[in-house]
Structures are given as C-alpha cells and as structure tokens.
Amino acid sequence: MSSDDSTNAPMMPSVQDPRFGRLRSLPASEGWTHEGRYFTPWLAENLDLLGVELGLELRLVKREHPIGRYSLDLLLEDAEGRTVAVENQFGRTDHDHLGKVLTYCAGAEAKVVIWIAETLTEEHVAALEWLNENTVEDVGFFGVEFELLAIDDSKPAPHFRVVVKPNGWVKRVRRESPPRRTWTREEILAELDGRGDTQAAVAARGIFDWIHESDLDLKVRFHHGLTGGWFTPYLDTRHGALGPFSVGTTSGGSLEVNFQYLARTPPFDDERKREELRSRLNAIQGIEIPPTALRGRPSISLALLADSGILARFLEAMEWVFAQVEGGVARPGS
C-alpha cells in the first residue's frame, strides 16, 4: 500500500481505556432552564467558583441592579473595594449584550467588568481586548466562557474559562488604588441608620450584643471596603479562626452564611454536615437557603433578624456550629 493509500484508509473506532471516563461538555440549559431566573441567582451564591478563575475575591452587593431602563445581572465588590459589574448570557455573545456591558460599566462606574457567555465570538474577544488596551487605565474587562462538564454519567460540574483578561492590570490597580477603609462597629451601625435601614441596624446591634455577652470568647474581624462595611464574628479553634457568618451594610443590610469557608473546617468539610446546618437554618421562619449553596456564601436579609425570636434561633444555630468544631463549647441550651 502506498503512503497515499494509507492516508485515505478509514479511521478505526477508538477503544476506550476502562481506567478512564469520557469527558462531556453540556450546554448551560442542562443545569438551568432560564438564565435570569435560575443561573444568575445560582451564580450570586457561588461567586467563589468564578473568583478562583479570575484571581479575585468577590462579594455580592446587589442582583438585578437598575441602570436606566436596564438591569445589571450582578453588582459586586472585590477585596480591594472595587466595583465589579457582571453581565451573563446563555449561548453566543452578541452585539446587544456588548452594548449592555458598556452601558453597565459607565452606569455603575465599575472598575472590573465581567462578561460571561457559553461562547465568546472572535469579534467580541477582539472588542474586549481592544477595550483593555485603549480605554481608561484603571478599568479592566474580562471575557469568560461557561460550560457544564461531566464524566460519563456523572453529575455535571460548572466550569469557567477565562478567555480575555486585562494583562498586568490587577497588579497595577492594586498599587494605585486609594487606601482601603477599615470599618468599625460604630461606622457600620451609623451606615445602616443613615440609610434608613432601621430593622437591619436593630439586628446588627443584637449580633454585636451577642458577641460581647457570649461565653465563647468570640472576636470580631472588621473588613476593608470602599462602598460597604462588613464584619465577621469568629472563634479561635484548634483548626484556626472560624467565622461561620458575616454581616454587611450592602443591599439594605445583609448576612452571608460562609459555607465556602466552613467546607475547609472539620467536620463541615463533610457536605452532610453542611446540609445539616442548612436544614437547621431553613427551619427558621423566613430563611430559605437552596441546596446548591453548600459551597457558596448565600445571603439572608439582615432585617429579618430584627425579630428577637428569629435572631435567637439563628445565633443558636451558629453556636451549634462552634460546638461541632470544638466539641462542646456552646452554651447550655444551644
């Protein structure tokens, strides 16, 4: 047989090695039937998955943030206090969403803009790269592709892939950013009171009182931020500092349950234990945390906890968390 004949020979079917599975890429619609109603809320509760790929620590400020006649999917803040705008879509990128990305960047005065789609077309990749090279120096644009991956018949896993990023931008902006603000108890309460978030302020005061009066030797970490104040009550345990929830002034006052960080601490590195915590919290009136949030930081309206009975039950659940880690440090009755 000549070399030409060999190149035209029919391809033999591949034989799968039993040691390995076949990786499959699935459309986003296999996991979420609607982008706005289901994918955006899921992303808001799983920002750590996106943040890891971008090299940013992201915190939710608001979902569906109004800008003129439109609504930005997610308004976020990063660890440097920079405003982050996220626009996502199923399918291929289009000019309509490119226009929205620019509108949201200007309307939110964002320093970081993230455009997420299943496929970024060549022309839109080129557009984002041009924006990174030619627009304001301290604004950066990311283009991120999203898919679901499964091995054989396994459950699909979300996967983000950064296609466009502002090269060298993060390091430069961190160096040039203004000094970050470190919040205090008084400033957080004044911020909530000043915005008219009276119920949220009542709840925050109740949590501060609990920290002060607790037998658990709790401490408080106040976070940096330019647009919102956050604090985390924590306990020094044999596994390190443990802060199961954080409280902030954004979105009219919010509380995040830190499943993301609990997942690194025994026994909550076992998902069944985090599910037990979710069940305890969902048994409290007004709290509804979805099962998809067990590796994220789901938010609860701080105003909900202005009710003394609801706040007491929430804090009992947190004391149960400390007891599980430390083996009985919670107060009697918790």
C-alpha positions in Angstrom: 0.0 0.0 0.0 1.4 3.4 -0.9 1.6 6.3 1.5 -1.3 7.9 -0.2 -3.4 4.8 0.3 -2.6 4.8 4.0 -3.7 8.4 4.5 -7.1 7.6 2.9 -7.7 4.4 4.9 -10.9 4.5 7.1 -10.4 5.5 10.7 -10.6 2.7 13.2 -13.0 3.3 16.1 -11.2 4.2 19.3 -11.2 1.7 22.1 -11.9 3.3 25.4 -9.5 2.5 28.2 -11.5 1.2 31.1 -9.3 3.2 33.5 -10.7 6.5 32.3 -14.1 8.0 31.6 -15.2 10.2 28.7 -15.4 14.0 29.4 -18.6 15.6 28.1 -19.4 19.3 27.7 -23.0 20.1 28.2 -25.0 23.3 27.4 -25.9 25.6 30.4 -29.6 24.8 29.8 -29.0 21.3 31.0 -28.4 22.8 34.5 -30.6 25.9 34.4 -33.7 26.3 32.3 -33.6 30.1 32.3 -30.6 32.4 32.6 -32.2 35.2 34.5 -34.5 33.2 36.8 -32.1 30.4 37.7 -28.5 30.9 36.5 -28.0 34.4 37.8 -29.2 33.6 41.4 -27.0 30.5 41.4 -24.0 32.5 40.3 -24.7 35.1 43.1 -24.5 32.3 45.6 -21.4 30.6 44.1 -19.1 33.6 43.4 -16.1 31.7 44.8 -16.2 29.4 41.7 -15.9 32.5 39.4 -13.5 34.3 41.7 -11.0 31.5 41.8 -10.6 31.6 38.0 -10.3 35.4 37.9 -8.0 35.6 40.9 -10.5 37.9 42.6 -12.4 37.7 45.9 -15.9 38.7 45.0 -18.8 39.7 47.3 -22.4 40.3 46.2 -23.7 43.8 46.5 -27.0 43.5 44.6 -28.7 41.3 42.0 -30.6 42.9 39.1 -29.1 46.4 39.8 -31.1 49.0 37.9 -29.2 51.2 35.4 -31.6 53.4 33.4 -34.0 51.2 31.6 -31.9 48.1 32.1 -30.8 45.8 35.0 -27.2 44.7 35.6 -27.2 41.0 36.4 -24.8 41.2 39.3 -23.3 44.2 41.1 -20.3 43.0 43.1 -17.3 44.3 45.1 -13.9 42.8 45.3 -11.5 42.6 48.2 -9.9 45.9 47.1 -13.2 47.7 47.3 -13.6 48.0 43.5 -17.0 47.9 41.9 -17.5 44.9 39.8 -20.2 44.5 37.1 -21.2 41.1 35.8 -23.3 40.5 32.7 -24.1 36.9 31.7 -25.9 35.2 28.9 -26.6 31.8 27.5 -25.4 30.9 24.0 -23.0 33.0 21.9 -22.1 36.6 22.7 -24.0 39.2 20.6 -23.8 43.0 19.9 -26.9 43.6 22.2 -25.0 42.3 25.2 -21.8 44.1 24.2 -23.8 47.4 24.3 -25.2 46.4 27.7 -21.7 45.7 29.0 -20.5 49.2 28.1 -23.7 50.8 29.5 -23.3 49.0 32.8 -19.6 49.8 33.0 -20.5 53.5 32.8 -23.7 53.4 34.8 -22.2 51.5 37.7 -18.8 53.3 37.5 -17.3 49.8 37.5 -13.6 49.2 37.7 -14.0 45.5 36.8 -16.3 44.3 34.1 -17.0 40.6 33.6 -18.9 39.3 30.5 -19.9 35.6 30.8 -21.3 33.5 28.0 -21.2 29.9 26.7 -19.2 31.1 23.7 -17.3 34.3 23.1 -17.2 35.0 19.4 -14.0 36.1 17.8 -15.2 39.7 17.1 -16.3 40.1 20.8 -13.0 38.7 22.0 -11.3 41.3 19.9 -13.6 44.0 21.2 -12.8 43.2 24.8 -9.1 43.1 24.1 -9.3 46.5 22.4 -11.1 47.9 25.4 -8.4 46.7 27.7 -5.7 48.3 25.5 -7.4 51.6 24.7 -9.9 52.7 27.5 -9.3 54.2 31.0 -6.3 52.7 32.6 -7.9 51.6 35.9 -10.8 49.8 34.2 -10.5 46.1 33.2 -12.6 43.8 31.1 -12.9 40.0 31.4 -14.4 37.7 28.9 -15.4 34.3 30.5 -16.8 31.2 28.8 -19.0 28.9 30.9 -20.0 25.3 30.4 -21.0 22.2 32.3 -18.6 19.2 32.4 -19.5 15.6 33.2 -17.5 12.4 33.1 -19.7 9.6 31.6 -22.9 9.7 33.5 -21.7 11.8 36.5 -23.4 14.9 37.7 -22.4 18.0 35.7 -19.9 20.4 37.2 -19.9 24.1 36.4 -16.7 25.2 34.7 -15.5 28.8 34.0 -12.7 29.5 31.5 -11.1 33.0 31.2 -10.7 33.9 27.6 -9.9 37.6 27.9 -8.3 39.4 30.8 -6.5 42.7 31.3 -2.9 41.6 31.4 -0.9 43.2 34.2 -4.0 45.2 35.2 -4.7 43.7 38.7 -1.2 44.4 40.0 -1.1 48.0 38.6 -4.5 48.9 40.0 -3.8 47.5 43.5 -0.7 49.7 43.6 -2.6 52.8 42.5 -5.8 52.2 44.5 -6.7 54.7 47.3 -6.2 53.4 50.9 -8.9 51.0 51.8 -11.3 51.9 54.6 -11.3 49.7 57.7 -14.8 49.8 59.2 -15.7 49.9 62.9 -18.8 48.9 64.9 -19.9 52.5 65.2 -19.5 53.2 61.5 -21.4 50.1 60.4 -24.3 51.0 62.7 -24.2 54.6 61.5 -24.2 53.5 57.9 -27.3 51.3 58.4 -29.1 54.0 60.4 -28.1 56.7 57.9 -29.6 54.8 55.0 -32.9 54.3 56.9 -32.3 50.5 57.3 -33.7 50.6 60.8 -34.6 46.9 61.1 -31.1 45.9 59.8 -29.5 48.2 62.3 -31.5 46.6 65.1 -30.3 43.1 64.0 -26.7 44.3 63.8 -26.8 45.7 67.3 -28.3 42.4 68.5 -25.4 40.5 66.9 -22.8 42.8 68.4 -24.5 42.3 71.9 -24.4 38.6 71.4 -20.6 38.7 70.6 -20.0 40.8 73.7 -22.1 38.7 76.1 -21.2 35.3 74.7 -19.3 32.7 76.8 -17.5 31.6 73.7 -14.7 34.2 73.8 -15.7 35.5 70.4 -13.7 38.1 68.4 -14.7 40.4 65.5 -12.9 40.9 62.3 -13.8 44.2 60.5 -13.2 44.0 56.8 -11.9 46.6 54.3 -14.2 48.1 51.7 -14.9 51.4 49.9 -18.6 51.1 49.4 -19.8 48.9 52.2 -18.8 47.8 55.7 -18.6 44.1 56.8 -17.7 42.3 60.0 -17.3 38.6 60.9 -17.7 37.2 64.4 -15.1 34.4 64.8 -13.7 31.9 67.3 -10.1 30.7 67.5 -10.4 26.9 67.3 -7.9 24.1 67.0 -8.5 24.3 63.3 -7.8 28.0 63.1 -10.2 31.1 63.1 -13.8 30.0 62.4 -16.3 32.6 61.2 -19.5 30.9 60.1 -21.2 34.1 59.0 -20.5 37.8 58.0 -22.7 40.9 58.3 -22.6 43.8 55.9 -24.3 47.1 55.1 -24.8 46.4 51.4 -28.2 45.7 49.9 -30.0 47.3 52.8 -28.1 45.1 55.3 -27.3 41.5 54.5 -25.9 38.5 56.3 -23.8 35.8 54.5 -23.6 32.2 55.7 -20.0 31.2 55.0 -20.5 27.6 53.7 -17.5 28.3 51.4 -15.1 28.6 54.4 -16.9 26.1 56.6 -16.1 23.5 53.9 -12.5 23.7 54.8 -13.0 23.0 58.5 -13.8 19.6 60.0 -16.4 18.3 60.5 -18.0 20.7 58.0 -15.7 19.5 55.2 -18.2 16.7 55.0 -21.1 18.0 52.9 -23.6 16.1 55.0 -22.7 18.3 58.0 -23.2 21.5 56.0 -26.5 20.1 54.8 -27.5 19.6 58.5 -26.7 23.3 59.1 -28.7 24.3 56.1 -31.7 22.3 57.5 -31.4 24.0 60.9 -31.3 27.4 59.3 -34.2 26.7 56.9 -36.3 25.6 59.9 -36.2 29.3 61.0 -39.1 31.4 59.7 -38.2 33.5 56.6 -34.9 31.7 55.9 -34.7 29.6 52.7 -31.2 28.5 51.6 -31.1 26.3 48.5 -29.1 23.1 48.4 -26.9 24.5 45.7 -25.4 27.0 48.2 -23.4 24.5 50.3 -20.1 25.7 48.8 -21.0 29.3 48.5 -22.0 32.3 50.7 -25.8 32.6 50.5 -27.3 35.9 51.7 -30.0 36.5 54.2 -31.8 39.8 54.7 -30.4 41.3 57.9 -33.7 43.0 58.6 -35.3 39.5 59.0 -33.2 39.1 62.2 -34.6 42.2 63.8 -37.2 39.9 65.3 -35.6 38.8 68.6 -37.0 35.3 68.4 -35.7 34.7 64.8 -32.3 36.2 65.8 -32.1 34.0 68.8 -32.7 30.9 66.7 -30.1 31.9 64.2 -27.5 32.5 66.8 -28.3 29.2 68.4 -27.5 27.6 65.1 -24.2 29.4 64.9 -23.4 28.2 68.5 -24.1 24.7 67.3 -21.5 25.2 64.5 -18.9 26.3 67.1 -19.8 23.3 69.3 -19.4 20.8 66.4 -15.9 22.1 65.7 -14.7 22.5 69.2 -16.6 19.5 70.8 -18.9 21.2 73.2 -18.0 24.8 73.6 -21.6 26.1 73.0 -23.6 27.5 75.9 -26.3 25.3 77.6 -29.5 25.3 75.6 -27.8 25.7 72.2 
